[in-house]
């Protein structure tokens, strides 16, 4: 999975990595990864992938994703 590979090579905090791993396996938000209800799993995964891909040196500790139907509405 590209997201997890990028995450492993990033400066993200261990707690954030754990939250992303939890999301990819359980599809649920955590206190470090906040998502709107009924959000499409693939949309969140794509947003997180883009975030980690474009900012690998950022020591991410948490993320809050808000968006609805279209990809263009999923800012990070």
C-alpha positions as CSV (number, residue, x, y, z in Angstrom):
1,X,0.0,0.0,0.0
2,X,1.5,3.3,-1.1
3,X,0.3,5.2,1.9
4,X,2.0,3.0,4.4
5,X,5.2,2.9,2.4
6,X,5.3,6.7,2.3
7,X,4.4,6.9,6.0
8,X,7.3,4.6,6.9
9,X,9.7,6.9,5.1
10,X,8.3,10.1,6.6
11,X,9.0,12.1,9.7
12,X,5.5,11.5,11.1
13,X,5.2,11.0,14.8
14,X,4.8,7.4,16.0
15,X,1.3,8.1,17.4
16,X,0.2,9.5,14.0
17,X,1.6,6.4,12.2
18,X,-0.4,4.2,14.6
19,X,-3.6,6.2,13.9
20,X,-3.1,5.8,10.1
21,X,-2.4,2.1,10.5
22,X,-5.6,1.8,12.6
23,X,-7.6,3.6,9.9
24,X,-6.2,1.4,7.1
25,X,-7.1,-1.7,9.0
26,X,-10.3,-0.7,10.8
27,X,-11.6,2.2,8.7
28,X,-12.2,4.3,11.9
29,X,-11.0,7.7,13.0
30,X,-9.0,8.2,16.2
31,X,-8.2,11.2,18.3
32,X,-5.2,11.8,16.0
33,X,-7.0,11.2,12.8
34,X,-10.4,12.9,12.8
35,X,-12.8,12.2,10.0
36,X,-16.4,13.2,9.1
37,X,-19.0,10.4,9.5
38,X,-19.6,8.1,6.6
39,X,-16.6,9.4,4.7
40,X,-15.5,7.1,1.8
41,X,-12.4,5.1,3.0
42,X,-10.6,5.6,-0.4
43,X,-11.1,9.4,-0.3
44,X,-9.4,9.5,3.1
45,X,-6.6,7.2,2.0
46,X,-5.9,9.4,-1.1
47,X,-5.9,12.6,1.0
48,X,-3.5,11.1,3.5
49,X,-1.3,9.7,0.7
50,X,-1.1,13.1,-0.9
51,X,-0.3,14.8,2.5
52,X,2.5,12.4,3.3
53,X,3.8,12.4,-0.2
54,X,4.1,16.2,-0.5
55,X,5.3,16.8,3.1
56,X,7.5,13.8,4.1
57,X,9.7,15.9,6.4
58,X,6.7,17.3,8.4
59,X,6.6,15.8,11.9
60,X,2.9,15.1,11.7
61,X,1.1,14.4,14.9
62,X,-2.5,14.6,13.9
63,X,-4.8,15.4,11.0
64,X,-8.4,16.4,10.6
65,X,-10.0,15.7,7.2
66,X,-13.2,17.3,6.2
67,X,-14.9,16.7,2.9
68,X,-17.9,15.3,1.1
69,X,-18.6,13.8,-2.2
70,X,-15.9,14.9,-4.7
71,X,-12.2,14.6,-4.4
72,X,-11.8,18.3,-4.8
73,X,-13.7,18.8,-1.6
74,X,-11.2,16.7,0.5
75,X,-8.6,19.2,1.7
76,X,-5.8,18.2,4.0
